[in-house]
Amino acid sequence: MMRGIILGWFVLISSHCLGQYFQFSQYNFTPQRINPAQVGSTDYASLSFDYRNQATDGGFHLTSNLVNIEYPLLSRDGVRWSGIGVSLMDDRSGQAGIFNTQEIGLSFAAHVRLSSLQQISLGVQTIYQNRKMNLDGLYTGAQYIPDRGFDESISSGENFGLLRTDFMTFSTGLYWQRVEKNGNRIAYLGLSFYDFNKPDNAFLESSSHLNSTWVGSLGFRIYHEGNMSIFPELLFTRSGATNVVNVGAIFRADLKTTPLQPAAHVDLITRYVTGRSGVLGLQYHNEVFSAGFSYDFPVVTRNVANTGAFEVGLAFRKLVSRARKTQQKSNDAGASTRPPGKKLGAPVGVKVPAQTQPTNSTDSAQIAQGNGGEDLSTRLRQKQDSIIAQANAGNLKHEPLILEKVTLYFNFEFNSTTLDEEARTYLDDLAKALADNPELNVRLVGHTDNVGSGKFNLRLSQQRAEALAEYLIDHGVLPQRIQVEGHGMREPLNNNENEEERSQNRRVELTITYDK
């Protein structure tokens, strides 16, 4: 009798809690449950954890733990193009953990850059889930002995034991986001479709198929003044015939703002989940660490499945970079790394060598003739023709050959990637030259001074090179013709002892190569 009452109450609670796709209140710590396309959507590898304990009217506690791991994949040019993710969840419901669910998921997302600050992603996910219902820990009146209590060695009069089922699910999603130059997300829109294969999840012989679930997410910053901002969010979940709307806003206060670096900030979370609860939370974030706490409380009507819940979330991040030392082959031996002198006709801030080094031991004077008065396209064409003639004569090896190496300063200020008018003028000429000479490619290597941390400068140098690459791409140059690297402050031209020396180290080195 006792066992039947407990089981009946548990089934009632389960119909509220387990009959629909479950979302955590601090869902920024559990992105793979929102949309698999979010995997690897930043330049940081991340490890996050969320713990939830939810009380019910029946005296049960529903405890859920989720671990989320993500890693962005970078191309040879250091550009993020995809990401992989792993999620692990353990969910235990009822007294003595009557209902247990364990799952492991694997996600992959491909990212397409719409601009330097926008991207759209397509993701897929597969999950293996194991569910168990164990009634062995419950007793019935048949096991009760007066003045002694329950004796579990006596038959309970029931034939229930361990019920188990396992299955695979498949999901997909589409996700768009826009960020600031420092990486802060300022708008996003996502749509995902979970468990579209509808596997059989029945414990007994009768068939019961898992509901497919649609998840829509939306967020955008509507206010930003000084260190304060407001970010409304909407999360819509439809599982079977059940709709759950989670709507609210994040009130953010930046603690320390550093240009081109995610600011440390505190978020106050306010949300309302229809038919479930209100949510209040507080989170702290910096570049490598996040911690948060939230509490669900009943609103308007009492929900027997949720009389109060608290969550704790943690996250750790590490910047991923493919920056590497430039391999100086024999074909660019003798190329100078010292600040080159200005060449007649070059815009202020754009410095080119007085004489471009050839690809090997051929006559440098012949390849780098005095073409200072001619435009960039013509000069490169003449160099290219000279190299082709020598290659046809068998004097050069068939490998990328350097035509010109340029150091571009573009008046970079501290922490800046902004291109001034002089920079744009030079890049306009370069884009035209590349269009006129389709066999030419470009390598862009960003550098910084020594102000700031090594991690910050590594990212800044990559962003400086990417700013030039983005400009060239916007002006018709194919991305595959551009190689981008960031070397941070590892290769200074001087000792960084004063502002003049530091300004010389804030640069992008541009190498134009012939590769046929």
KEZA-643292 format. One line per field, with one value per residue (C-alpha): residue number from 1; residue in one letter; y, x, z. Coordinates in nm, 4 decimals. Each point is the difference from the previous one (the first is absolute). Layout:
residues N
i = (NUM ...)
aa = (A ...)
yy = (Y ...)
xx = (X ...)
zz = (Z ...)
END
This chain:
residues 516
i = (1 2 3 4 5 6 7 8 9 10 11 12 13 14 15 16 17 18 19 20 21 22 23 24 25 26 27 28 29 30 31 32 33 34 35 36 37 38 39 40 41 42 43 44 45 46 47 48 49 50 51 52 53 54 55 56 57 58 59 60 61 62 63 64 65 66 67 68 69 70 71 72 73 74 75 76 77 78 79 80 81 82 83 84 85 86 87 88 89 90 91 92 93 94 95 96 97 98 99 100 101 102 103 104 105 106 107 108 109 110 111 112 113 114 115 116 117 118 119 120 121 122 123 124 125 126 127 128 129 130 131 132 133 134 135 136 137 138 139 140 141 142 143 144 145 146 147 148 149 150 151 152 153 154 155 156 157 158 159 160 161 162 163 164 165 166 167 168 169 170 171 172 173 174 175 176 177 178 179 180 181 182 183 184 185 186 187 188 189 190 191 192 193 194 195 196 197 198 199 200 201 202 203 204 205 206 207 208 209 210 211 212 213 214 215 216 217 218 219 220 221 222 223 224 225 226 227 228 229 230 231 232 233 234 235 236 237 238 239 240 241 242 243 244 245 246 247 248 249 250 251 252 253 254 255 256 257 258 259 260 261 262 263 264 265 266 267 268 269 270 271 272 273 274 275 276 277 278 279 280 281 282 283 284 285 286 287 288 289 290 291 292 293 294 295 296 297 298 299 300 301 302 303 304 305 306 307 308 309 310 311 312 313 314 315 316 317 318 319 320 321 322 323 324 325 326 327 328 329 330 331 332 333 334 335 336 337 338 339 340 341 342 343 344 345 346 347 348 349 350 351 352 353 354 355 356 357 358 359 360 361 362 363 364 365 366 367 368 369 370 371 372 373 374 375 376 377 378 379 380 381 382 383 384 385 386 387 388 389 390 391 392 393 394 395 396 397 398 399 400 401 402 403 404 405 406 407 408 409 410 411 412 413 414 415 416 417 418 419 420 421 422 423 424 425 426 427 428 429 430 431 432 433 434 435 436 437 438 439 440 441 442 443 444 445 446 447 448 449 450 451 452 453 454 455 456 457 458 459 460 461 462 463 464 465 466 467 468 469 470 471 472 473 474 475 476 477 478 479 480 481 482 483 484 485 486 487 488 489 490 491 492 493 494 495 496 497 498 499 500 501 502 503 504 505 506 507 508 509 510 511 512 513 514 515 516)
aa = (M M R G I I L G W F V L I S S H C L G Q Y F Q F S Q Y N F T P Q R I N P A Q V G S T D Y A S L S F D Y R N Q A T D G G F H L T S N L V N I E Y P L L S R D G V R W S G I G V S L M D D R S G Q A G I F N T Q E I G L S F A A H V R L S S L Q Q I S L G V Q T I Y Q N R K M N L D G L Y T G A Q Y I P D R G F D E S I S S G E N F G L L R T D F M T F S T G L Y W Q R V E K N G N R I A Y L G L S F Y D F N K P D N A F L E S S S H L N S T W V G S L G F R I Y H E G N M S I F P E L L F T R S G A T N V V N V G A I F R A D L K T T P L Q P A A H V D L I T R Y V T G R S G V L G L Q Y H N E V F S A G F S Y D F P V V T R N V A N T G A F E V G L A F R K L V S R A R K T Q Q K S N D A G A S T R P P G K K L G A P V G V K V P A Q T Q P T N S T D S A Q I A Q G N G G E D L S T R L R Q K Q D S I I A Q A N A G N L K H E P L I L E K V T L Y F N F E F N S T T L D E E A R T Y L D D L A K A L A D N P E L N V R L V G H T D N V G S G K F N L R L S Q Q R A E A L A E Y L I D H G V L P Q R I Q V E G H G M R E P L N N N E N E E E R S Q N R R V E L T I T Y D K)
yy = (0.0000 0.2453 -0.0875 0.0579 0.3436 0.1067 -0.1328 0.1739 0.3332 -0.0395 -0.0662 0.3193 0.2021 -0.1655 0.0976 0.3645 -0.0269 -0.2725 0.0138 0.3006 0.1020 0.1391 0.3290 0.1307 0.3496 0.1128 -0.1302 0.1955 -0.2737 -0.2720 0.1273 -0.3445 -0.0484 0.3247 -0.0364 -0.2308 0.2708 0.2062 -0.2446 0.1709 0.3341 0.1943 -0.0167 -0.1619 -0.3639 -0.0339 -0.2358 0.0817 -0.1682 0.0541 -0.1594 0.0277 -0.1167 0.0344 -0.0666 -0.1320 -0.0216 -0.3725 0.0490 -0.1162 0.1781 0.0015 0.0402 0.0628 0.0370 0.0966 0.0354 0.1894 -0.0108 0.2005 0.0502 0.2264 -0.1326 0.2433 -0.0096 0.0153 0.3764 0.0213 0.0655 -0.1752 -0.2156 -0.2627 -0.1417 -0.3258 -0.0577 -0.2698 0.0101 -0.2310 0.0048 -0.1869 0.0468 -0.1662 0.0302 -0.1180 -0.1617 -0.2218 0.1100 -0.1996 0.1416 0.0449 0.1379 0.0120 0.1300 0.0827 0.2244 0.0867 0.3201 0.1557 0.3454 0.1669 0.3806 0.2402 0.3562 0.2559 0.2805 0.0536 0.0366 -0.2348 -0.3707 -0.2621 -0.3598 -0.3391 -0.2687 -0.3668 -0.2118 -0.3636 -0.1159 -0.3413 -0.0093 -0.2657 0.0084 -0.2151 -0.0320 -0.1850 -0.0707 -0.2298 0.2761 0.0381 -0.2000 -0.1075 -0.0741 -0.3741 0.0583 0.1848 -0.1812 0.1677 0.1409 -0.0811 0.1980 -0.1087 -0.3232 -0.0008 -0.3715 -0.0647 -0.0063 0.3348 -0.1648 0.1875 -0.1299 0.3281 0.0110 0.1846 0.1362 0.1178 0.1489 0.1639 0.1688 0.2424 0.3399 0.2399 0.3778 0.2986 0.3781 0.3312 0.2955 0.3624 0.2385 0.3461 0.1035 0.3086 0.0255 -0.1106 -0.3192 0.0938 -0.1356 0.2767 -0.1909 -0.3603 -0.2067 -0.3776 -0.2822 -0.3654 -0.3291 -0.2701 -0.3742 0.0138 -0.3771 -0.0580 -0.3146 -0.2557 0.0759 -0.2433 -0.1956 -0.2845 -0.1808 0.2558 0.2616 0.3616 0.2483 0.2982 0.3342 0.2171 0.3475 0.3409 0.2611 0.3646 0.2538 0.3757 0.2714 0.3524 0.2968 0.2869 0.2335 0.0783 0.3058 0.0171 -0.3281 -0.0905 -0.1972 -0.1853 -0.3195 -0.1459 -0.3730 -0.2427 -0.3804 -0.1972 -0.3775 -0.2134 -0.3691 -0.2023 0.2120 0.1939 0.3527 0.1640 0.3664 0.1322 0.3798 0.2521 0.2323 0.0160 0.3207 0.0253 0.2111 0.0027 0.0002 0.0766 0.0875 -0.0813 0.0734 -0.3142 -0.2250 -0.1454 0.2159 -0.1492 0.0535 -0.0925 -0.1076 0.0235 -0.2546 0.0473 -0.2456 -0.1393 -0.3534 -0.0442 -0.2594 -0.0622 0.2760 0.3269 -0.0018 0.2298 -0.0487 0.1641 -0.0833 0.1185 -0.0277 0.0818 -0.1139 -0.3441 -0.0701 0.0227 -0.0814 0.0343 -0.0740 0.0083 -0.0826 -0.0970 0.0972 -0.0623 0.2827 0.0524 -0.3714 -0.2773 -0.2515 -0.3416 -0.0942 0.3085 0.1552 0.1521 -0.0763 0.1268 -0.0284 0.0502 0.0452 0.0170 0.0460 0.0081 0.1280 0.0066 0.1930 -0.2219 0.1365 -0.1504 0.2702 -0.1456 0.1130 0.0850 -0.2614 0.1866 -0.2182 0.0470 0.1864 0.3037 -0.0038 0.3429 0.1659 0.2685 0.0059 0.3457 0.3026 0.0673 0.3429 0.1822 -0.0411 0.2870 -0.0149 -0.2189 0.1480 0.1218 -0.2905 -0.2583 -0.0843 -0.2182 -0.1161 0.2066 -0.3189 -0.3113 -0.3189 -0.2667 -0.3603 -0.1486 0.0703 0.1638 0.3560 0.2151 0.3159 -0.1568 -0.1018 0.3078 0.2648 0.3634 0.0243 0.2525 0.2255 -0.2742 -0.1275 -0.3136 -0.2179 0.0854 -0.0457 -0.3451 -0.0996 0.0859 -0.1945 -0.2942 -0.0026 0.0070 -0.2956 -0.1978 0.0528 -0.1290 -0.2935 -0.0980 0.0062 -0.2442 0.2412 -0.0047 -0.2753 -0.0508 0.1353 0.3233 0.2862 0.3329 0.3004 0.2682 0.0305 0.3033 0.1199 0.1811 0.2222 0.1838 0.2180 -0.2774 0.1486 -0.2014 -0.2782 0.1111 -0.1837 0.2984 0.0619 0.3661 0.1616 -0.0660 -0.3676 -0.0255 0.1733 -0.2492 -0.2968 0.1268 -0.0073 -0.3444 -0.1398 0.1290 -0.1472 -0.3392 0.0153 0.0788 -0.2770 -0.3118 -0.2083 0.2186 -0.0751 0.1994 -0.0901 0.2398 -0.0284 0.2265 0.1271 0.2121 0.1903 -0.1414 0.1821 -0.2513 -0.3746 -0.2447 -0.1567 0.3398 0.1058 -0.3306 0.0521 0.3682 -0.0816 -0.2568 0.2581 0.2566 -0.2454 -0.1056 0.3642 0.0302 -0.3370 0.0944 0.3228 -0.1866 -0.2607 0.2745 0.1381 -0.3214 -0.1978 -0.3686 -0.1130 -0.2970 0.2416 0.1543 -0.1575 0.1639 -0.0442 0.1763 -0.0043 0.2327 0.1653 -0.2903 0.1633 0.3653 0.2182 0.1742 0.0042 0.1754 0.2586 0.2998 0.0881 0.0478 -0.3495 -0.1499 0.1634 -0.1723 -0.3369 0.0607 -0.1241 -0.2532 -0.1603 -0.0703 -0.2428 -0.0302 -0.3346 -0.1542 -0.3526 -0.1690)
xx = (0.0000 0.2697 0.1994 -0.2971 -0.0704 0.3616 0.0150 -0.3260 0.1212 0.3319 -0.1775 -0.2040 0.3166 0.1742 -0.2812 0.0799 0.3801 0.0993 -0.2720 0.1628 0.3504 0.1699 0.1928 0.2271 -0.0688 0.3602 -0.0007 0.3101 0.1925 -0.1785 0.0090 -0.0151 -0.3504 -0.1063 0.1594 0.2808 0.1016 0.1405 0.2896 0.3345 -0.1637 0.2771 0.3809 0.0015 0.0017 -0.2354 -0.0974 -0.3249 -0.2025 -0.3561 -0.1599 -0.3765 -0.2058 -0.3768 -0.2533 -0.3547 -0.3238 0.0444 0.3190 0.2143 0.3101 0.0949 0.3771 0.1716 0.3683 0.1303 0.3567 0.0516 0.3328 0.0680 0.3037 0.0245 0.1793 0.2228 0.1157 0.3676 -0.0439 -0.1205 -0.3645 -0.2711 -0.2056 -0.1643 -0.0206 -0.0558 -0.1743 -0.0732 -0.2774 -0.0556 -0.3186 -0.1156 -0.3600 -0.1405 -0.3617 -0.1964 0.0886 0.3081 0.0422 -0.2956 0.0317 0.3530 0.1053 0.3559 0.0957 0.3049 -0.0184 0.2388 -0.0487 0.1590 -0.0615 0.1264 0.0331 -0.0254 0.1223 -0.2395 0.2353 0.2720 -0.2672 -0.2752 -0.0230 -0.2650 0.0415 -0.1502 0.0277 -0.0837 -0.0113 -0.0419 -0.0815 0.0065 -0.2412 -0.0545 -0.3060 -0.0590 -0.2891 0.0948 -0.2735 0.2093 0.0630 -0.3724 -0.1984 -0.3661 -0.2309 0.0660 0.3538 -0.1109 0.0341 -0.1667 0.2416 0.2931 -0.0590 0.0632 0.1859 0.1328 0.0764 -0.3742 -0.1613 -0.1517 -0.2847 0.1001 0.1816 0.1552 0.3785 0.2467 -0.1485 0.2472 -0.0049 0.2602 -0.0095 0.1746 -0.1351 0.0999 -0.0351 0.0952 0.0008 0.0645 0.1495 0.0903 0.1934 0.1534 0.2813 0.2015 0.3718 0.0751 -0.1993 -0.3077 -0.3167 -0.2527 -0.2663 -0.0858 -0.2783 -0.0242 -0.2357 0.0646 -0.1844 0.0732 -0.0719 -0.1442 0.0400 -0.2561 0.1562 -0.1995 0.0600 -0.2475 0.1014 -0.2404 -0.0981 -0.2589 0.1450 0.0419 0.1877 0.1953 -0.1441 0.1991 0.0773 0.0331 0.2130 0.0138 0.2334 0.0275 0.1992 0.1218 0.1414 -0.2476 0.1908 0.3668 0.1283 0.3324 0.0500 -0.3713 -0.2018 -0.3319 -0.0376 -0.3540 -0.0195 -0.2698 0.0184 -0.2886 -0.0244 -0.2720 0.0028 -0.2982 -0.3076 0.1726 0.1323 0.2319 0.0959 0.2969 0.0172 0.2082 0.2983 0.3610 0.1156 0.3754 0.2598 0.3555 0.2606 0.3054 -0.0068 0.3034 -0.0213 -0.0136 -0.0170 -0.3162 -0.0768 -0.0394 -0.3643 -0.2843 -0.3404 -0.3299 -0.2368 -0.3777 -0.2290 -0.3531 -0.0719 -0.3662 -0.1759 0.3070 0.1705 0.1835 0.3786 0.2513 0.3707 0.3381 0.3052 0.3603 0.2028 0.3537 0.2074 0.0844 -0.2513 -0.3731 -0.2069 -0.3719 -0.2860 -0.3748 -0.3231 -0.3393 -0.3086 -0.3727 -0.1883 -0.3829 -0.0922 0.1688 0.1724 0.0088 0.3051 0.2004 -0.0427 0.3477 0.3319 0.3547 0.2809 0.3752 0.2036 0.3744 0.1969 0.3677 0.1351 0.3314 0.0829 0.0789 0.2442 0.1717 0.2638 0.3384 0.3485 0.0474 0.2126 0.2706 0.0953 0.2936 -0.2249 -0.0223 0.3479 0.1310 -0.3409 0.0495 -0.1997 0.1202 -0.2247 0.0332 0.0410 -0.2765 -0.0219 -0.0944 -0.3679 -0.0973 -0.2677 0.0991 0.0054 0.0540 0.3691 0.1493 0.3587 0.2178 0.0775 -0.2170 0.1946 -0.0341 -0.0971 0.3504 0.3431 -0.1202 0.0894 -0.1971 0.0570 -0.1684 -0.3113 -0.0301 0.0601 -0.0577 -0.3757 -0.0701 -0.1968 -0.2341 -0.3127 0.0038 -0.1758 0.2496 0.2981 -0.1144 -0.0777 0.3534 0.1508 -0.2279 0.0900 0.3688 -0.0380 -0.2059 0.2702 0.2674 -0.2177 -0.0509 0.3754 0.0303 0.1680 -0.2699 -0.1640 -0.3754 -0.1104 -0.1543 0.2324 0.0048 -0.0526 -0.0249 0.0084 -0.1628 -0.0310 -0.3262 -0.0367 -0.3226 0.0362 -0.1159 -0.0723 0.0208 -0.2645 -0.1239 -0.0761 -0.1614 0.1040 0.0573 -0.0367 0.3629 -0.0432 -0.3137 0.1708 0.2859 -0.2348 -0.2126 0.3135 0.0896 -0.3477 0.0217 0.3483 -0.1208 -0.2955 0.2373 0.2420 -0.2014 0.3136 0.0961 -0.0832 0.0424 0.1227 -0.0905 0.1811 -0.1114 0.2300 -0.0431 0.2069 0.0659 -0.2784 -0.2501 0.0007 0.1385 -0.3450 -0.1603 0.2695 -0.0160 -0.3710 0.0503 0.2686 -0.2316 -0.2795 0.2282 0.0878 -0.3653 -0.1089 0.2181 -0.1160 -0.3652 0.0530 0.1606 -0.2788 -0.2630 0.1767 -0.0141 0.3065 -0.0787 0.0583 0.2109 0.2564 0.0624 0.1902 -0.0429 0.2201 0.0473 0.3373 -0.0853 0.3015 0.2411 0.1898 0.0730 0.2103 0.1570 -0.0062 -0.3384 0.1675 -0.2123 -0.3135 0.1881 0.1463 -0.3312 -0.1756 0.2482 -0.0998 -0.3736 0.0045 -0.1127 0.2619 -0.1372 0.1663 -0.1114 0.0888 -0.0232 -0.1407 -0.0798)
zz = (0.0000 0.1028 -0.3061 -0.2275 0.1502 -0.0408 -0.3547 -0.0910 0.1359 -0.1786 -0.3303 0.0526 0.0603 -0.2934 -0.2359 0.0775 0.0055 -0.2428 -0.2633 -0.1656 -0.1041 0.3106 0.0088 0.2722 0.1344 -0.0606 -0.3551 -0.1003 0.1877 -0.2036 -0.3630 -0.1622 0.1437 -0.1702 -0.3425 -0.1202 -0.2502 0.2905 0.0419 -0.0595 -0.0845 0.1791 -0.0042 0.3454 0.1030 0.2952 0.2799 0.1834 0.2725 0.1254 0.3068 0.0649 0.2988 -0.0383 0.2770 -0.0596 0.1969 0.0518 0.1954 -0.2905 -0.1208 -0.3659 -0.0327 -0.3325 -0.0848 -0.3427 -0.1285 -0.3263 -0.1912 -0.3175 -0.2209 -0.3080 -0.3090 -0.1898 -0.3584 -0.0953 -0.0264 0.3603 -0.0930 0.2027 -0.2379 0.2228 0.3493 0.1845 0.3299 0.2570 0.2591 0.2985 0.2078 0.3079 0.1194 0.3121 0.1093 0.3036 0.3305 -0.0191 -0.3630 -0.1331 -0.3506 -0.1377 -0.3367 -0.1305 -0.3411 -0.2061 -0.3051 -0.2814 -0.2025 -0.3069 -0.1480 -0.3174 -0.0003 -0.2926 0.0517 -0.1435 0.1052 0.2576 0.2700 -0.1208 -0.0627 -0.0726 0.1146 -0.0737 0.2658 0.0498 0.3140 0.0940 0.3530 0.1628 0.2958 0.2640 0.2273 0.3065 0.2469 0.3180 0.2595 0.2185 0.2511 0.0874 0.2521 0.0241 0.2915 -0.0487 0.1320 0.3158 0.3338 0.3027 0.2550 -0.2329 -0.3210 -0.3581 -0.0685 -0.3561 0.0174 -0.0171 -0.3451 -0.0953 -0.1842 -0.3167 -0.3057 -0.1121 -0.0123 -0.2200 -0.3221 -0.2638 -0.3484 -0.2207 -0.3400 -0.2371 -0.1025 -0.2779 -0.0065 -0.2142 0.0251 -0.1748 0.1866 -0.0835 0.2205 -0.0080 0.2313 0.0820 -0.0745 0.3569 -0.0556 0.2052 -0.1585 -0.0692 -0.1976 -0.0821 -0.1564 -0.0021 -0.0960 0.0835 -0.0433 0.2595 -0.0075 -0.3510 -0.0390 0.2826 0.1526 0.1998 0.3705 0.1575 0.3122 -0.0728 -0.3183 -0.1114 -0.2353 0.1101 -0.2153 0.1282 -0.1057 -0.2373 0.1323 -0.1625 0.1775 -0.1056 0.1610 -0.0432 0.1735 -0.0769 0.1845 0.0166 0.2319 0.0510 0.1810 0.1791 0.1819 0.0127 -0.2557 -0.0289 -0.2003 -0.0441 -0.0797 -0.1123 0.0097 -0.1496 0.0386 -0.1624 0.0903 -0.1219 0.0764 0.2798 -0.0498 0.2533 -0.0361 0.1962 -0.0287 0.1901 -0.0057 0.1113 0.1707 -0.0432 0.1800 -0.1414 0.2749 -0.2137 -0.3673 -0.2156 -0.3744 -0.2173 0.3053 0.1615 0.3020 0.3446 0.0918 0.2331 -0.1345 0.1837 -0.1566 0.0134 -0.1782 0.0012 -0.1176 -0.0918 0.2068 0.2097 0.1932 0.0190 -0.0044 0.1674 -0.0489 0.0388 -0.2121 -0.0151 -0.3223 -0.1067 -0.2953 0.1407 0.2781 0.0756 0.3065 0.0563 0.2380 -0.0657 0.1819 -0.1442 0.1994 -0.0597 -0.1704 0.0010 0.0214 0.1920 -0.2242 0.1724 -0.2062 0.0987 0.3421 -0.0140 -0.1664 0.0220 -0.2527 0.0151 -0.3177 -0.0670 -0.3228 -0.0943 -0.3333 -0.1832 -0.3148 -0.2993 -0.2566 -0.2999 -0.0105 -0.0816 -0.0890 -0.3638 -0.1718 -0.1870 -0.2945 -0.2287 -0.2402 0.2290 0.1468 0.0742 0.0456 0.2618 0.3264 0.0963 -0.0531 -0.3746 -0.1387 -0.1798 -0.3697 -0.2292 -0.0784 0.2964 0.2296 0.3450 0.2443 -0.2743 -0.0251 -0.2685 -0.0461 -0.2263 -0.1876 0.0131 0.0579 -0.2687 0.0547 -0.0160 -0.1420 -0.3190 -0.0865 0.2497 -0.1993 -0.2996 0.1972 0.2174 -0.2584 0.0746 -0.0412 0.2699 -0.2329 -0.1216 0.1699 0.2110 -0.2580 -0.2738 0.2293 0.1103 -0.3591 -0.1068 0.2892 -0.0714 -0.3691 0.0871 0.2369 -0.2533 -0.2625 0.2374 0.1058 -0.3628 -0.0416 0.2910 0.2390 0.2709 0.2006 -0.0289 0.3405 0.1295 -0.0876 0.1797 -0.2243 0.2631 0.3761 0.1610 0.3574 0.0639 0.3038 -0.0872 0.3104 0.2312 0.3398 0.3216 -0.0005 -0.3437 -0.3239 -0.1700 -0.3607 -0.0873 -0.3417 -0.0904 0.0750 -0.2093 -0.2922 0.0035 0.0361 -0.2900 -0.2171 0.1304 -0.0693 -0.3576 -0.0387 0.1197 -0.2382 -0.2883 0.1032 0.0963 0.0644 0.2970 0.3634 0.3197 0.3481 0.2829 0.3332 0.2858 0.2752 0.3159 0.2527 0.3482 0.1874 0.1427 0.0525 -0.2530 -0.0501 -0.0625 -0.2480 -0.1844 -0.0605 -0.0891 -0.2571 -0.1595 -0.0120 -0.1665 -0.2743 -0.0309 -0.0350 -0.3110 -0.1314 0.0500 -0.1932 -0.2911 -0.0011 -0.0043 -0.3084 -0.1975 0.1083 0.0553 0.3619 -0.1114 -0.1426 0.3420 0.2881 0.3417 0.3074 0.3322 0.1753 0.2881 0.1602 -0.0624 -0.2887 0.0872 -0.2265 0.3005 0.3823 0.0425 0.2234 -0.1022 -0.1935 -0.3267 0.0201 0.1075 -0.2969 -0.2342 0.1457 -0.0536 -0.3563 -0.2580 -0.2249 -0.3464 -0.2373 -0.3629 -0.1559 -0.3451 0.0168 -0.3295)
END
